[in-house]
Amino acid sequence: MDADEMDFPTPDSDVDSIAPETLKSRIDDGESVTLLDTRMSSDYEEWKIDGPNVDSINVPYFQFLDEEIDDDVLGRIPDDEHVTVLCAKGGASEYVAGALADRGYDVDHLEDGMNGWASIYESHEVTGYDGPGTLLQYQRPSSGCLGYLLYDGDEAAIVDPLRAFTDRYLADAEELGVDLTYAFDTHVHADHLSGLRELADEGVEAMLPSAAADRGVTYTDAVTLVEDGDKFAVGDATVETVFTPGHTTGMTSYLLGDSLLATGDGLFIESVARPDLEEGDEGAPEAARLLYDSLQNRVLTLDDDVLVGGAHFSDAAEPAADGTYTAPIGELRERMDALSADEDEFVETVLADMPPRPANYEDIIATNLGQNAVDDDEAFTLELGPNNCAASQDALTSDD
């Protein structure tokens, strides 16, 4: 049974809950935050809330079920500072927080647990974008997923939409007074479920790279297949497709307003793509060579001041001054040695230290291909956890 579905004893103390957005604001503001994560250790090690000012402690919930909690357990929890207790969905943490409050601890618990954390979705304007219109970057802190909303005049386009936030894109477009005209996917994602088909159902023209469709997409009649060099108008701005295979055979970037290249999972501001999610370890070396060619001949040939914006960021990424995970190509060329390496050295670097593959990635790929159907609750659960789409868990950039 899921811990959050258990019938817990009722502590004497009532405890407050904290909204996920409030906790995120405290962390962003640099406050010292102490978290007691009561999920099982295996879940905690795979995915947790972290940060330079976050002290995270993992004590599974069942260690608090005895009427007399072990002194060694209590000794791990600071009694001289505020502690936020969390779990998967909010049930177990409410009980644990109450049991600690009964013993004099200053505690609250995270509303809806890690599910609530995964529901945070923020938008930041990319102030370095100097093309027509306005460009927003969407950020999902729980998984590091990034998306882009470009709008100009009365039109808008979204790049790499998430299924879980389909309603958010439509609501934001309505609030901005624009029609959401296009939805672009860069590739068949392995870490989250695409919102392409859901937006198509709402009348948005869904755009998928034709090379991505070649992987076995079952819904090509519901989307527009795009080719390298195609251009689409969004007001006075242009979205141009730039074929950049490597992470996958269908990986395609989009040049937005000649000012930002939405690189999907080809290039991030702190790393490059991992090449093993389509053909596995056996096909990874050839995919890495494809990636090298794409970066050298399609990305690094753009002007130095063109911004790069990936589909993900990791804990190793440092945001720009405007809060977005973007950086000029020229800066990345200087700070990321892999971009100036020769082909053999690049391939060796990319294959040397790849992190674990994203959780449930095979099921997610099958769902994004249309070969597997899941409801919204199953979809949300499938994509919980880190994205792990980069070639390394550590930054490949220098601090210079």
C-alpha positions as CSV (number, residue, x, y, z in Angstrom):
1,M,0.0,0.0,0.0
2,D,1.2,3.5,-0.8
3,A,2.2,5.3,2.4
4,D,-0.1,8.2,1.6
5,E,-3.1,5.8,1.5
6,M,-2.5,4.3,4.9
7,D,-4.6,5.1,8.0
8,F,-2.2,6.8,10.3
9,P,-2.8,7.5,14.0
10,T,-4.0,11.0,14.7
11,P,-1.3,13.1,16.5
12,D,-2.5,15.6,19.1
13,S,-0.9,18.5,17.3
14,D,-2.3,20.2,14.2
15,V,0.4,21.4,11.8
16,D,0.3,23.9,9.0
17,S,0.9,23.0,5.4
18,I,3.2,25.0,3.1
19,A,2.3,25.4,-0.6
20,P,5.0,24.1,-3.0
21,E,5.3,27.5,-4.6
22,T,5.9,29.1,-1.2
23,L,8.7,26.6,-0.5
24,K,10.2,27.2,-3.9
25,S,10.2,31.0,-3.2
26,R,12.0,30.5,0.1
27,I,14.6,28.4,-1.6
28,D,15.0,30.9,-4.5
29,D,15.3,33.8,-2.0
30,G,18.3,32.1,-0.4
31,E,16.7,31.2,2.9
32,S,18.1,28.3,4.8
33,V,15.6,25.5,4.4
34,T,15.6,22.2,6.3
35,L,13.6,19.3,4.8
36,L,12.7,16.0,6.3
37,D,11.9,13.7,3.4
38,T,9.9,10.7,4.6
39,R,9.8,8.7,1.4
40,M,11.7,5.4,1.0
41,S,15.4,5.8,0.6
42,S,15.4,4.4,-2.9
43,D,12.9,7.1,-4.0
44,Y,14.8,9.8,-2.2
45,E,18.1,8.9,-3.8
46,E,16.5,8.9,-7.3
47,W,14.8,12.3,-6.9
48,K,14.7,15.0,-4.2
49,I,14.4,18.7,-3.6
50,D,17.9,20.1,-3.4
51,G,19.9,23.3,-3.5
52,P,22.9,25.1,-2.0
53,N,20.8,26.4,0.9
54,V,18.7,23.2,1.4
55,D,19.6,20.7,4.2
56,S,17.7,17.6,3.2
57,I,17.3,14.7,5.6
58,N,15.8,11.3,4.7
59,V,14.1,9.3,7.4
60,P,11.4,6.9,6.0
61,Y,7.9,7.5,7.5
62,F,7.7,4.0,9.0
63,Q,10.3,4.9,11.6
64,F,7.8,7.3,13.1
65,L,5.0,4.8,13.5
66,D,5.9,3.6,17.0
67,E,4.4,5.4,19.9
68,E,7.9,5.8,21.3
69,I,10.0,7.1,18.4
70,D,13.6,5.9,18.6
71,D,15.9,8.5,20.1
72,D,18.4,7.9,17.2
73,V,15.7,8.9,14.7
74,L,14.8,12.0,16.7
75,G,18.5,12.8,17.0
76,R,18.7,13.2,13.2
77,I,16.2,16.0,13.2
78,P,17.2,19.5,14.3
79,D,15.1,20.8,17.2
80,D,16.4,24.3,17.0
81,E,15.2,25.3,13.6
82,H,12.1,25.1,11.4
83,V,11.6,21.8,9.5
84,T,9.4,21.1,6.5
85,V,8.3,17.5,6.3
86,L,7.4,16.0,2.9
87,C,6.5,12.7,1.3
88,A,5.1,11.6,-2.0
89,K,1.6,13.0,-1.9
90,G,1.2,14.7,1.5
91,G,-0.5,12.1,3.7
92,A,2.5,10.5,5.5
93,S,4.2,13.8,5.9
94,E,1.2,15.3,7.7
95,Y,1.3,12.5,10.2
96,V,5.0,12.7,10.7
97,A,4.9,16.5,11.2
98,G,2.1,16.1,13.7
99,A,4.1,13.4,15.7
100,L,7.1,15.8,15.7
101,A,5.0,18.7,16.8
102,D,3.7,16.6,19.7
103,R,7.4,16.4,20.8
104,G,8.0,20.2,20.5
105,Y,9.5,20.4,17.1
106,D,8.8,23.5,14.9
107,V,7.4,21.9,11.8
108,D,5.1,22.2,8.8
109,H,4.5,19.8,5.9
110,L,4.6,20.2,2.1
111,E,1.1,20.3,0.6
112,D,0.6,17.4,-1.8
113,G,4.2,16.3,-1.3
114,M,6.5,15.7,-4.3
115,N,3.4,15.6,-6.5
116,G,2.8,19.2,-5.5
117,W,6.4,20.0,-6.2
118,A,6.1,18.5,-9.7
119,S,3.1,20.8,-10.3
120,I,5.2,24.0,-10.1
121,Y,5.5,25.6,-13.6
122,E,7.0,29.0,-13.9
123,S,7.5,31.4,-16.8
124,H,10.3,33.9,-17.2
125,E,10.8,36.4,-20.0
126,V,14.0,35.9,-22.0
127,T,15.2,39.5,-21.8
128,G,18.3,38.7,-24.0
129,Y,16.0,37.8,-26.9
130,D,16.1,40.6,-29.5
131,G,13.9,39.2,-32.2
132,P,10.3,40.3,-33.0
133,G,7.8,39.9,-30.2
134,T,8.4,38.5,-26.8
135,L,9.9,35.1,-25.7
136,L,9.0,33.3,-22.4
137,Q,10.8,30.3,-21.0
138,Y,8.7,27.9,-19.0
139,Q,10.5,26.0,-16.2
140,R,9.4,22.9,-14.3
141,P,11.9,22.8,-11.4
142,S,11.0,19.2,-10.3
143,S,12.3,17.7,-13.6
144,G,14.2,20.5,-15.2
145,C,11.9,20.6,-18.2
146,L,12.0,23.8,-20.3
147,G,9.6,25.1,-22.9
148,Y,9.3,28.4,-24.9
149,L,6.4,30.6,-25.8
150,L,7.0,33.1,-28.6
151,Y,4.3,35.6,-29.2
152,D,4.0,38.6,-31.5
153,G,1.0,40.5,-32.8
154,D,-2.0,38.2,-32.2
155,E,-0.1,34.9,-32.7
156,A,1.9,32.6,-30.5
157,A,3.9,29.4,-30.7
158,I,4.9,26.9,-28.0
159,V,8.1,24.8,-28.3
160,D,8.3,21.5,-26.4
161,P,4.9,21.6,-24.6
162,L,4.2,19.3,-21.6
163,R,1.0,17.3,-21.6
164,A,0.5,18.1,-17.9
165,F,0.3,21.8,-18.6
166,T,-1.8,22.0,-21.7
167,D,-4.4,24.1,-20.0
168,R,-1.7,26.5,-18.8
169,Y,-0.5,27.3,-22.3
170,L,-4.1,28.0,-23.5
171,A,-4.8,30.2,-20.4
172,D,-1.6,32.1,-20.8
173,A,-2.3,32.8,-24.5
174,E,-5.8,34.0,-23.6
175,E,-4.4,36.3,-20.9
176,L,-1.9,37.7,-23.4
177,G,-4.6,38.3,-26.0
178,V,-3.0,36.0,-28.6
179,D,-4.0,32.9,-30.4
180,L,-1.8,29.8,-29.8
181,T,-1.2,29.1,-33.5
182,Y,1.6,26.4,-33.4
183,A,3.0,23.8,-31.0
184,F,6.4,22.4,-31.9
185,D,8.1,19.3,-30.6
186,T,11.9,19.1,-31.0
187,H,11.9,15.3,-30.9
188,V,10.3,12.2,-29.4
189,H,10.9,12.9,-25.7
190,A,12.1,10.2,-23.3
191,D,11.6,11.9,-19.9
192,H,8.1,13.6,-20.1
193,L,4.9,13.3,-22.0
194,S,4.4,15.7,-24.9
195,G,1.4,18.0,-25.0
196,L,1.4,18.1,-28.8
197,R,-1.7,15.9,-29.4
198,E,-3.7,17.6,-26.6
199,L,-3.0,21.0,-28.1
200,A,-3.9,19.7,-31.5
201,D,-7.3,18.6,-30.0
202,E,-7.7,22.3,-29.0
203,G,-7.2,23.5,-32.5
204,V,-3.5,24.3,-32.3
205,E,-1.5,23.2,-35.3
206,A,0.9,20.6,-34.0
207,M,4.3,20.4,-35.6
208,L,6.6,17.4,-35.5
209,P,9.9,16.8,-37.3
210,S,9.4,14.3,-40.1
211,A,12.5,12.5,-39.0
212,A,11.0,12.0,-35.6
213,A,7.9,10.6,-37.1
214,D,10.0,7.9,-38.8
215,R,10.6,6.3,-35.4
216,G,7.0,4.9,-35.6
217,V,4.7,7.8,-34.6
218,T,1.1,6.5,-35.0
219,Y,-0.6,9.9,-35.2
220,T,1.0,11.6,-38.2
221,D,-2.4,12.4,-39.6
222,A,-3.0,14.7,-36.6
223,V,0.2,16.7,-37.0
224,T,2.1,18.7,-39.6
225,L,5.5,17.1,-40.4
226,V,8.2,19.7,-40.7
227,E,11.5,19.4,-42.7
228,D,14.9,21.0,-42.2
229,G,14.8,24.7,-43.3
230,D,11.0,25.1,-43.0
231,K,9.9,28.5,-41.8
232,F,6.7,29.5,-40.0
233,A,5.5,33.1,-39.2
234,V,4.4,34.1,-35.7
235,G,3.4,37.7,-36.2
236,D,6.5,39.3,-37.5
237,A,8.7,36.6,-36.0
238,T,9.9,33.5,-37.8
239,V,10.3,29.9,-36.5
240,E,12.9,28.1,-38.6
241,T,13.6,24.3,-38.3
242,V,17.2,23.3,-38.0
243,F,17.8,19.6,-38.2
244,T,20.3,18.6,-35.4
245,P,20.3,14.8,-35.0
246,G,22.4,13.1,-32.4
247,H,20.4,12.8,-29.1
248,T,17.8,11.1,-31.4
249,T,17.7,10.5,-35.1
250,G,14.8,13.0,-35.4
251,M,16.2,15.7,-33.1
252,T,15.4,19.1,-34.6
253,S,16.1,22.6,-33.2
254,Y,14.0,25.7,-33.8
255,L,15.5,29.1,-34.5
256,L,13.1,31.6,-32.9
257,G,13.2,35.2,-34.3
258,D,16.8,34.6,-35.5
259,S,17.7,35.2,-31.8
260,L,17.3,32.0,-29.8
261,L,17.9,28.4,-30.9
262,A,15.6,26.1,-29.0
263,T,18.0,23.1,-29.1
264,G,15.7,20.5,-27.4
265,D,18.0,17.9,-26.0
266,G,20.9,18.5,-28.4
267,L,22.8,21.2,-26.4
268,F,22.2,22.5,-22.9
269,I,23.8,25.5,-21.3
270,E,25.8,23.2,-19.0
271,S,26.3,20.0,-21.1
272,V,25.5,18.2,-24.4
273,A,23.0,15.5,-25.1
274,R,23.4,11.8,-24.2
275,P,23.2,9.7,-27.3
276,D,21.9,6.3,-26.0
277,L,18.2,6.7,-25.5
278,E,17.1,5.6,-29.0
279,E,19.5,2.8,-30.0
280,G,21.0,2.0,-26.5
281,D,24.6,1.5,-25.7
282,E,25.4,-0.2,-29.0
283,G,24.2,2.7,-31.1
284,A,25.5,5.4,-28.8
285,P,28.9,5.9,-30.4
286,E,27.4,6.5,-33.9
287,A,24.8,8.8,-32.4
288,A,27.5,10.8,-30.6
289,R,29.3,11.3,-34.0
290,L,26.0,12.5,-35.4
291,L,25.7,14.9,-32.5
292,Y,29.2,16.2,-33.0
293,D,28.4,17.0,-36.7
294,S,25.1,18.7,-35.7
295,L,26.8,20.9,-33.1
296,Q,29.8,21.8,-35.3
297,N,27.9,22.4,-38.6
298,R,24.4,23.5,-37.6
299,V,24.7,25.1,-34.2
300,L,28.2,26.6,-33.8
301,T,28.0,28.2,-37.2
302,L,25.3,30.6,-36.0
303,D,26.3,34.1,-34.7
304,D,27.9,34.1,-31.3
305,D,25.1,36.3,-29.8
306,V,22.4,33.8,-30.7
307,L,21.1,32.4,-27.5
308,V,20.9,28.7,-26.8
309,G,17.9,27.4,-24.9
310,G,17.6,23.7,-24.3
311,A,14.6,21.6,-23.3
312,H,16.1,20.8,-19.9
313,F,18.4,22.1,-17.2
314,S,20.1,20.2,-14.5
315,D,21.2,21.0,-10.9
316,A,24.6,21.9,-12.4
317,A,23.1,24.7,-14.6
318,E,23.4,28.3,-13.5
319,P,20.6,30.6,-14.7
320,A,21.3,33.9,-16.6
321,A,20.6,37.2,-14.9
322,D,17.0,37.2,-16.2
323,G,16.4,33.8,-14.4
324,T,16.3,31.8,-17.6
325,Y,18.5,28.9,-18.6
326,T,19.9,30.5,-21.7
327,A,23.4,31.5,-22.8
328,P,24.9,32.9,-26.0
329,I,26.6,30.4,-28.4
330,G,29.8,32.3,-28.2
331,E,29.9,32.0,-24.4
332,L,29.2,28.3,-24.5
333,R,31.9,27.8,-27.1
334,E,34.4,29.4,-24.7
335,R,33.2,27.7,-21.5
336,M,32.4,24.1,-22.8
337,D,35.6,22.3,-23.9
338,A,33.5,19.6,-25.6
339,L,32.5,22.1,-28.2
340,S,36.1,22.7,-29.3
341,A,37.2,19.1,-29.1
342,D,37.9,17.0,-32.2
343,E,35.4,14.3,-33.0
344,D,37.1,11.3,-31.3
345,E,37.7,13.3,-28.1
346,F,34.1,14.6,-28.2
347,V,32.7,11.0,-28.5
348,E,34.9,9.8,-25.7
349,T,33.7,12.7,-23.4
350,V,30.1,12.1,-24.2
351,L,30.2,8.3,-23.5
352,A,32.4,8.5,-20.5
353,D,30.1,9.3,-17.6
354,M,26.4,9.1,-18.7
355,P,23.9,9.2,-15.8
356,P,21.2,6.6,-15.3
357,R,18.5,6.7,-18.0
358,P,15.4,8.6,-17.2
359,A,12.8,6.8,-15.1
360,N,10.2,4.9,-17.1
361,Y,11.8,6.2,-20.3
362,E,10.7,3.2,-22.5
363,D,7.1,3.7,-21.4
364,I,7.3,7.4,-22.0
365,I,8.8,7.0,-25.5
366,A,6.1,4.5,-26.4
367,T,3.4,6.9,-25.1
368,N,4.9,9.8,-27.1
369,L,5.0,7.6,-30.2
370,G,1.3,6.9,-29.7
371,Q,1.9,3.2,-29.2
372,N,0.9,3.3,-25.5
373,A,-2.2,5.1,-24.1
374,V,-2.3,6.4,-20.5
375,D,-4.7,8.6,-18.6
376,D,-3.7,11.9,-17.1
377,D,-3.0,10.4,-13.6
378,E,-0.8,7.7,-15.1
379,A,0.9,10.3,-17.3
380,F,1.7,12.5,-14.4
381,T,3.2,9.6,-12.4
382,L,5.2,8.3,-15.4
383,E,7.3,11.4,-15.7
384,L,8.0,12.1,-12.0
385,G,11.7,12.3,-11.3
386,P,14.8,13.8,-12.9
387,N,15.2,14.2,-16.7
388,N,18.8,12.8,-17.1
389,C,18.9,13.7,-20.8
390,A,22.4,15.3,-20.6
391,A,25.6,13.3,-21.2
392,S,26.9,14.0,-17.6
393,Q,25.4,14.7,-14.2
394,D,28.1,17.3,-13.7
395,A,28.5,20.5,-15.8
396,L,30.8,20.3,-18.8
397,T,31.3,24.0,-18.6
398,S,34.1,25.8,-16.8
399,D,33.6,28.5,-14.2
400,D,35.7,31.0,-16.1
